Amino acid sequence: MEQWILWLLAAVGIGLLGLSFRFLSPREVWFSFLLNAYISSLAGLIVSGAGMLAYPVRLFPDYTNDVIFEYLLYPVVSVYVYGTSRRSGWKGIWMQCAAYTGGMTAVEILLERHTDLIEYHTWKWGYSFVSMFVVTLAVRVMAGRLLKENG
């Protein structure tokens, strides 16, 4: 069952990434996507390496800990945060970061409680919310500033 969920999430992530090119330039998509993937992969390595959480079921267990979330789904969400908040002020950016992060945290809680895809050891959902909010906001601000300056 978990393998099917992972393949479904991968398909959704790839589909949403492809769809993002319809309303954002490739430069905006790739910058937001790759910046988030870089930061979240570093954070994920630290958290899972410290044993705070584990991913018992993975698509490519011999090669990596969590390809789907850190390298695909979360970066795609970052692209959508950037795309939907391009014309927002600070309050709108904060609210959108909180809303997207809240949605991701809710899905993580459901997956942790009802599947073997993620297992908390010393990790708590509040840590996920705060860390994802900070990373999402940082990526949004950096992408907005750097893409505007080099436009």
Buried (B, 14 or more C-beta within 10 A) or exposed (E): EBEEBBEEBBEBBEEBBEEBEEEBEEEBBBBBBBBBBBBBBEBBBEBBEEEBBBBEBBBEEEEBBBBBBBBBBBBBBBBBBBBBBBEBEEEEBBEBBBEBBEEBBEEBBEBBEEBBBBBBEEBEBEBBBEBBBBBBBBBBBBBBEEBEEEE
